[in-house]
Structure formats: structure tokens, C-alpha cells
Amino acid sequence: MSTVDVLLWLVFPYVCLVILVGGLVWRYRYDKFGWTTRSSQLYERRLLRWGSPLFHFGILVVLLGHVMGLLIPESWTTALGISDDAYHVVAVALGTVAGVCTLVGMAILIYRRRTVGPVFSATTKMDKVMYLVLGTVIVLGLANTAIANILGSDYDYRTGLSVWFRGIFYLQPDPALMAAAPIGFQLHAVAAFALFALWPFTRLVHAFTAPVGYLTRPYIVYRSRDAHMGSRAPRRGWERTGS
């Protein structure tokens, strides 16, 4: 292995993950009001109604597919009786559909953001960089899928790239596995980790937020000028609280 291989497949992933975690902690601590998608629905709805569902459906399926392909070892699916051919067909079919949906949805959202004045004004420089990197990741993923199925490829990412990726979290990554991977997979991995590093500083940060507080927050108190509340007894949470 060369020095470049060590830097790309051993050092670079950890640098990106440190920036990801540190950036999330920093932004949550010092920029809670900025921890949002900065919704622009009030400015334009027609394009958003098409682009947002396509993008979010596609990206969720893509993420689930990557969890299956990268984090679940091949021996586990084999033990469940899932053959390599069946796994490959399902992965390629779902991955292609989800990737196209994500790409089309993102194209609609970018077009909307560029052509609707108030929406474009709310776009930061980091968001523009994020769109470029995210689009690169998606295109490279689709290209790898197309090349492997149209031109044919003997490379099995589940015994190479996936093992390297899991090794990062075991603190035992093997750079030689990625050094031997096709250039398309290498570029896809580099772009993906670059996206992780950018993540905390863009609108993508909202992916780490869940409205759990809604389940436990107190009732909102409404006051009425009318002394008469109706003929039926008020429901729990709607009781009169006094003047």
C-alpha cells in the first residue's frame, strides 16, 4: 500500500467522523435555533409537493440498503437462507429505484431553490456545497450499480468494502481492502465520508432530530372569554383553569 492509500482509507474516515460528531455537539450547544431545515413551504408548494416526498422516500430506502449491505455480514444472510443471487436481485432493484427517486427529487428541489427568489435567498453557501457532494454520492452509487450490471464485474463489495467499513468501528480497518476496490467504489466512499464531515454544518442536521418531546410536553392552555363552555363536560386537558 502507498501513503495515499493509508491516508484515504485509514486516516480520512476517522477525521470525517470526528468532524461529524464534534460538529453535531458544537451546533447543538451553540446553534440550537439554527438546528432546522429552515422550511420554505410558505414560499412555494407545487414543486415541493413533488420533490420532497421523492427525495425523502428515496434517501430512506438508500440508507436502509446501505445498512443491509455494509453493516450486515454476508454470513448472516447466508445463515438465513438468502442466496447471493436473491440478495443481489433485491439489492439492485431497490437500490436503482431508490437512487433514481432520490436523484429526481433532489433535482426538483434544487430547481425550486434556484428559481424561487425567497427560497434561493435562504440558501447558504454550505448548503450549496452539500447539494454538490450529495449529488456526487448519489450519481456515483448509481454508476457503480449500472456498471456492475451492464458491463459485469467480479468485485464483491460485501467481502471487500463492507469488511473495511465495519472495521472502522472496530478500530481495525484494513486499508488494503479499499486499495483493491474498483475506482468507482473508492470515489463513492471518499464522497460519502466528505458528506459526513459537511453534515453538521448544513440543513441535513435535522436528520438527527426527532420530535420526541411532543409525547411528554404539557398541554397548551387556551383561554376563553365565554364563561359557558358548552353542555358537555370538558375533556381531560380542556378543563377551565380559572380567570
BATORVEX-166897 format. One record per atom (N, C-alpha, C): x, y, z. Coordinates in pm, whole numbers, padded with zeros to 5 digits, always signed. Example, Ala and Ser with C-alpha at 12.3 -4.5 7.8 and 13.67 -1.06 7.14 Angstrom:
residues 2
+01319-00569+00780;+01230-00450+00780;+01320-00330+00780;+01285-00225+00708;+01367-00106+00714;+01290+00003+00787;
This chain:
residues 243
+00083-00120+00000;+00000+00000+00000;+00086+00125+00000;+00039+00229-00065;+00110+00355-00069;+00065+00443+00047;+00135+00554+00063;+00098+00651+00167;-00041+00708+00141;-00074+00727+00013;-00206+00780-00023;-00316+00684+00023;-00293+00553+00004;-00392+00454+00049;-00414+00462+00200;-00306+00476+00274;-00317+00484+00420;-00394+00610+00460;-00364+00721+00394;-00432+00847+00427;-00581+00840+00391;-00613+00782+00275;-00752+00778+00229;-00837+00678+00307;-00783+00560+00332;-00865+00451+00385;-00841+00423+00533;-00750+00498+00596;-00726+00481+00738;-00744+00612+00815;-00684+00719+00765;-00688+00848+00836;-00814+00927+00801;-00842+00940+00672;-00952+01023+00626;-01088+00986+00689;-01126+00859+00697;-01256+00826+00758;-01267+00873+00902;-01160+00855+00981;-01167+00896+01121;-01172+01048+01135;-01101+01120+01049;-01108+01266+01051;-01252+01313+01024;-01315+01252+00924;-01452+01290+00890;-01550+01256+01002;-01533+01142+01065;-01623+01103+01174;-01605+01193+01296;-01481+01233+01324;-01456+01325+01435;-01523+01460+01408;-01513+01508+01284;-01578+01634+01248;-01730+01620+01259;-01783+01505+01216;-01927+01481+01225;-01976+01489+01369;-01914+01412+01458;-01957+01408+01597;-01932+01542+01666;-01811+01596+01649;-01779+01724+01710;-01866+01836+01657;-01894+01836+01527;-01979+01939+01468;-02121+01932+01520;-02174+01811+01537;-02310+01797+01590;-02318+01848+01734;-02219+01812+01815;-02217+01859+01954;-02206+02011+01959;-02116+02067+01879;-02097+02212+01877;-02224+02284+01833;-02286+02235+01725;-02403+02305+01674;-02522+02294+01769;-02538+02178+01831;-02648+02163+01926;-02629+02253+02047;-02505+02273+02085;-02477+02352+02204;-02483+02501+02177;-02439+02545+02060;-02427+02687+02033;-02521+02739+01925;-02592+02650+01856;-02678+02696+01748;-02808+02615+01746;-02876+02607+01861;-02999+02529+01867;-03108+02587+01778;-03113+02720+01768;-03216+02781+01684;-03187+02759+01536;-03064+02729+01502;-03029+02701+01363;-03039+02554+01327;-03073+02470+01427;-03085+02326+01406;-03220+02298+01341;-03231+02325+01214;-03359+02317+01145;-03336+02307+00995;-03439+02269+00924;-03433+02265+00778;-03458+02403+00717;-03497+02499+00800;-03537+02631+00751;-03644+02615+00642;-03758+02563+00684;-03867+02531+00592;-03904+02652+00506;-03925+02625+00377;-03962+02730+00282;-04096+02699+00216;-04180+02623+00284;-04308+02581+00226;-04399+02700+00197;-04388+02806+00278;-04474+02922+00258;-04447+02992+00125;-04325+02979+00073;-04287+03050-00048;-04332+02978-00175;-04333+02843-00170;-04369+02767-00291;-04406+02626-00249;-04516+02574-00301;-04563+02443-00259;-04572+02341-00372;-04595+02385-00493;-04621+02292-00603;-04500+02201-00628;-04383+02260-00648;-04263+02179-00670;-04224+02102-00544;-04243+02164-00428;-04208+02098-00303;-04293+01973-00282;-04418+01979-00327;-04509+01865-00310;-04462+01742-00385;-04387+01762-00494;-04333+01650-00571;-04191+01616-00528;-04108+01717-00514;-03967+01691-00488;-03938+01634-00351;-04002+01687-00248;-03971+01644-00111;-04006+01497-00086;-04128+01449-00121;-04157+01306-00099;-04064+01213-00177;-04036+01249-00304;-03946+01165-00383;-03808+01157-00319;-03755+01271-00278;-03622+01273-00219;-03618+01196-00088;-03713+01222+00000;-03708+01159+00132;-03737+01009+00125;-03831+00968+00038;-03854+00824+00020;-03729+00756-00032;-03670+00816-00135;-03552+00755-00195;-03436+00747-00100;-03408+00855-00026;-03291+00857+00062;-03308+00760+00177;-03431+00742+00227;-03453+00647+00336;-03428+00503+00290;-03477+00470+00171;-03454+00335+00117;-03306+00313+00089;-03239+00416+00036;-03094+00406+00012;-03019+00381+00142;-03056+00453+00248;-02990+00434+00377;-03013+00293+00431;-03136+00244+00420;-03165+00108+00465;-03087+00006+00384;-03075+00030+00254;-02997-00060+00170;-02850-00062+00208;-02796+00054+00243;-02656+00060+00286;-02636-00007+00422;-02735+00004+00509;-02727-00066+00637;-02720-00217+00613;-02806-00265+00522;-02805-00408+00490;-02673-00449+00426;-02625-00371+00332;-02507-00411+00256;-02376-00391+00329;-02367-00288+00415;-02240-00256+00478;-02228-00311+00620;-02337-00311+00694;-02328-00347+00836;-02364-00492+00865;-02439-00555+00776;-02479-00694+00799;-02386-00785+00720;-02308-00870+00788;-02214-00958+00716;-02284-01055+00623;-02213-01097+00521;-02269-01191+00424;-02305-01324+00490;-02229-01363+00591;-02257-01491+00658;-02393-01490+00727;-02439-01373+00771;-02568-01365+00838;-02682-01392+00740;-02679-01329+00623;-02785-01351+00525;-02780-01494+00471;-02661-01550+00460;-02649-01689+00416;-02711-01782+00519;-02688-01752+00647;-02745-01835+00754;-02898-01829+00755;-02954-01718+00707;-03100-01704+00699;-03158-01770+00576;-03073-01828+00492;-03120-01896+00373;-03136-01806+00252;-03080-01684+00257;-03089-01591+00145;-02969-01613+00054;-02995-01657-00066;-02885-01685-00159;-02824-01555-00210;-02701-01567-00262;-02633-01448-00316;-02710-01389-00434;-02765-01476-00519;-02840-01427-00635;-02965-01350-00592;-03039-01407-00495;-03161-01340-00448;-03128-01206-00383;-03022-01205-00302;-02981-01080-00236;-02941-00977-00341;-02869-01019-00441;-02821-00929-00546;-02938-00868-00623;-03037-00950-00661;-03151-00902-00738;-03229-00798-00658;-03258-00829-00531;-03335-00736-00448;-03257-00606-00426;-03127-00621-00397;-03045-00502-00370;-03036-00411-00492;-03016-00472-00608;-03004-00392-00730;-03137-00325-00765;-03246-00400-00756;-03377-00345-00793;-03416-00229-00701;-03411-00253-00570;-03448-00147-00475;-03350-00032-00480;-03221-00063-00492;-03120+00041-00496;-03135+00132-00616;-03167+00073-00732;-03182+00153-00853;-03305+00243-00844;-03418+00187-00801;-03541+00266-00788;-03522+00378-00686;-03465+00343-00570;-03446+00444-00466;-03347+00551-00509;-03240+00510-00577;-03142+00608-00623;-03200+00704-00725;-03280+00654-00819;-03341+00740-00920;-03440+00836-00853;-03521+00784-00759;-03616+00871-00687;-03542+00982-00613;-03433+00946-00546;-03355+01046-00473;-03298+01151-00565;-03243+01107-00678;-03181+01200-00773;-03285+01292-00836;-03399+01236-00877;-03504+01318-00937;-03561+01415-00835;-03587+01366-00713;-03639+01454-00609;-03543+01567-00577;-03414+01536-00569;-03316+01641-00539;-03306+01740-00654;-03317+01692-00778;-03313+01783-00893;-03431+01880-00889;-03549+01831-00852;-03666+01919-00841;-03645+02022-00731;-03591+01978-00617;-03569+02070-00505;-03463+02175-00538;-03358+02133-00608;-03254+02230-00647;-03311+02329-00747;-03389+02281-00844;-03452+02371-00941;-03543+02471-00869;-03620+02422-00774;-03708+02509-00695;-03628+02612-00618;-03520+02566-00558;-03438+02657-00476;-03371+02763-00563;-03340+02730-00687;-03272+02825-00775;-03368+02921-00841;-03491+02881-00865;-03583+02964-00942;-03681+03043-00856;-03699+03004-00731;-03789+03078-00641;-03704+03172-00556;-03722+03301-00579;-03635+03402-00517;-03618+03391-00366;-03727+03391-00287;-03711+03384-00141;-03643+03255-00094;-03669+03145-00166;-03606+03018-00128;-03456+03024-00158;-03421+03081-00271;-03279+03094-00307;-03206+03184-00208;-03274+03287-00159;-03211+03380-00064;-03182+03312+00069;-03259+03208+00102;-03239+03137+00229;-03137+03025+00218;-03075+03008+00101;-02977+02902+00080;-02838+02951+00117;-02772+02879+00207;-02637+02918+00250;-02532+02858+00156;-02410+02907+00168;-02301+02854+00087;-02274+02707+00122;-02286+02673+00250;-02263+02534+00290;-02371+02443+00233;-02493+02493+00221;-02599+02413+00160;-02570+02385+00013;-02516+02484-00057;-02480+02464-00197;-02371+02358-00211;-02272+02363-00122;-02166+02262-00124;-02224+02124-00093;-02317+02123+00003;-02380+01995+00042;-02454+01933-00075;-02530+02014-00150;-02604+01961-00266;-02507+01902-00368;-02395+01967-00389;-02296+01918-00485;-02239+01783-00440;-02201+01774-00313;-02141+01650-00262;-02245+01539-00256;-02365+01570-00209;-02471+01469-00202;-02506+01418-00341;-02517+01509-00438;-02544+01465-00575;-02434+01376-00629;-02309+01408-00595;-02196+01326-00639;-02204+01186-00580;-02239+01178-00452;-02252+01047-00386;-02360+00963-00453;-02473+01024-00483;-02585+00950-00543;-02549+00905-00684;-02492+00995-00763;-02456+00960-00901;-02353+00849-00905;-02254+00856-00817;-02151+00752-00813;-02212+00618-00771;-02305+00621-00677;-02370+00497-00636;-02448+00434-00749;-02524+00516-00823;-02598+00464-00937;-02505+00416-01047;-02394+00488-01067;-02298+00448-01170;-02237+00312-01137;-02201+00292-01010;-02146+00162-00970;-02245+00050-00994;-02373+00077-00964;-02477-00024-00987;-02492-00053-01136;-02495+00051-01218;-02513+00033-01363;-02394-00040-01425;-02273+00000-01386;-02153-00062-01442;-02145-00210-01405;-02179-00240-01280;-02171-00378-01234;-02271-00468-01306;-02388-00412-01345;-02492-00495-01403;-02492-00492-01556;-02447-00382-01614;-02446-00374-01760;-02316-00430-01817;-02204-00387-01761;-02075-00431-01811;-02025-00558-01743;-02079-00584-01624;-02036-00701-01550;-01914-00671-01464;-01910-00729-01347;-01798-00705-01256;-01784-00825-01162;-01660-00863-01136;-01634-00974-01044;-01615-00926-00900;-01622-00794-00879;-01596-00741-00746;-01717-00761-00655;-01694-00817-00537;-01798-00837-00437;-01773-00740-00322;-01853-00634-00317;-01830-00532-00216;-01856-00584-00074;-01932-00692-00062;-01964-00744+00072;-01844-00814+00136;-01747-00854+00054;-01627-00915+00110;-01508-00820+00105;-01529-00700+00055;-01421-00601+00048;-01458-00474+00119;-01533-00387+00050;-01570-00257+00105;-01644-00270+00237;-01739-00363+00245;-01819-00378+00367;-01733-00418+00486;-01638-00507+00465;-01550-00551+00573;-01463-00434+00620;-01413-00356+00525;-01334-00236+00560;-01417-00137+00640;-01542-00115+00597;-01629-00017+00664;-01659-00060+00807;-01691-00187+00828;-01718-00234+00964;-01592-00226+01050;-01477-00245+00988;-01351-00238+01063;-01324-00100+01119;-01379+00004+01057;-01361+00139+01108;-01419+00150+01249;-01533+00089+01271;-01599+00097+01402;-01539-00002+01501;-01471-00105+01451;-01397-00197+01539;-01260-00142+01572;-01224-00029+01510;-01090+00031+01523;-00983-00060+01463;-01025-00140+01363;-00932-00228+01293;-00958-00226+01142;-00960-00108+01079;-00984-00105+00935;-00864-00156+00857;-00891-00225+00748;-00785-00279+00663;-00780-00197+00535;-00688-00102+00523;-00682-00018+00403;-00660-00097+00275;-00598-00214+00285;-00570-00293+00165;-00699-00335+00095;-00807-00354+00170;-00934-00393+00110;-00988-00285+00017;-00975-00159+00058;-01022-00050-00027;-00922-00017-00137;-00796-00039-00111;-00695-00016-00214;-00716-00109-00332;-00776-00226-00307;-00802-00324-00413;-00939-00307-00477;-01022-00214-00426;-01157-00195-00479;-01152-00116-00610;-01252-00133-00696;-01259-00054-00820;-01266+00096-00790;-01223+00177-00884;-01214+00321-00864;-01351+00381-00834;-01458+00326-00892;-01591+00379-00868;-01631+00368-00722;-01603+00254-00660;-01634+00234-00519;-01545+00323-00431;-01421+00342-00471;-01332+00428-00395;-01382+00572-00395;-01421+00622-00513;-01472+00759-00521;-01601+00774-00442;-01686+00673-00448;-01813+00675-00373;-01786+00683-00223;-01689+00608-00175;-01657+00607-00032;-01599+00742+00011;-01509+00799-00069;-01449+00929-00035;-01557+01037-00030;-01645+01039-00131;-01751+01140-00134;-01847+01123-00017;-01878+00999+00019;-01969+00974+00131;-01911+01025+00263;-01783+00999+00288;-01723+01047+00412;-01708+01199+00412;-01685+01258+00295;-01682+01404+00286;-01820+01462+00321;-01926+01392+00280;-02061+01435+00315;-02084+01427+00466;-02031+01321+00530;-02041+01312+00676;-01977+01432+00744;-01863+01474+00693;-01792+01588+00753;-01871+01718+00735;-01941+01732+00622;-02020+01852+00597;-02152+01852+00672;-02200+01736+00708;-02336+01717+00759;-02375+01815+00870;-02295+01832+00976;-02340+01916+01088;-02356+02064+01052;-02299+02108+00942;-02296+02250+00910;-02394+02287+00799;-02488+02195+00769;-02587+02219+00664;-02726+02187+00718;-02826+02203+00632;-02963+02174+00673;-02987+02025+00696;-02894+01939+00654;-02908+01795+00677;-02905+01760+00825;-02864+01855+00909;-02854+01829+01052;-02989+01787+01111;-03098+01826+01046;-03230+01793+01101;-03257+01642+01101;-03177+01566+01026;-03195+01420+01025;-03167+01358+01161;-03093+01427+01247;-03062+01376+01380;-03161+01426+01484;-03272+01482+01440;-03372+01535+01531;-03500+01454+01518;-03559+01421+01632;-03688+01353+01635;-03777+01427+01735;-03905+01450+01701;-03994+01526+01790;-04042+01444+01909;-03947+01388+01983;-03983+01304+02099;-04051+01387+02207;-04012+01515+02218;-04069+01600+02322;-04219+01619+02311;-04274+01601+02192;-04417+01618+02175;-04496+01516+02257;-04435+01403+02286;-04505+01298+02359;-04522+01331+02506;-04436+01415+02561;-04438+01441+02705;-04461+01588+02740;-04470+01676+02641;-04486+01817+02673;-04624+01843+02732;-04639+01945+02817;-04769+01974+02879;-04870+02026+02778;-04995+02022+02819;-05100+02073+02732;-05082+02224+02711;-05125+02271+02596;-05127+02414+02570;-05255+02471+02631;-05243+02576+02712;-05358+02634+02781;-05426+02735+02689;-05554+02713+02662;-05634+02807+02585;-05731+02877+02679;-05743+03006+02667;-05835+03084+02749;-05954+03129+02665;-06070+03127+02722;-06191+03166+02653;-06254+03285+02723;-06309+03376+02644;-06381+03489+02702;-06522+03452+02743;-06569+03340+02691;-06705+03296+02720;-06705+03215+02848;-06788+03253+02942;-06792+03180+03069;-06856+03043+03053;-06940+03026+02951;-07008+02898+02931;-06926+02812+02836;-06888+02692+02879;-06802+02605+02800;-06878+02505+02714;-07012+02504+02726;-07090+02408+02650;-07169+02317+02742;-07250+02229+02680;-07338+02143+02758;-07268+02016+02805;-07159+01978+02741;-07090+01856+02779;-06971+01889+02870;-06934+01791+02950;-06818+01808+03038;-06691+01816+02954;-06600+01904+02990;-06477+01918+02911;-06390+01793+02916;-06320+01765+02808;-06229+01652+02805;-06105+01682+02889;-06034+01576+02925;-05913+01592+03003;-05814+01680+02924;-05763+01781+02993;-05672+01873+02929;-05738+02000+02881;-05874+01999+02881;-05950+02117+02838;-06026+02179+02955;-05994+02138+03079;-06064+02192+03195;-06033+02340+03211;-06130+02414+03261;-06110+02555+03284;-06006+02576+03394;-05916+02668+03373;-05808+02691+03468;-05830+02812+03556;-05939+02880+03540;-05966+02999+03620;-05952+03124+03535;-05967+03238+03599;-05966+03366+03527;-05825+03403+03485;
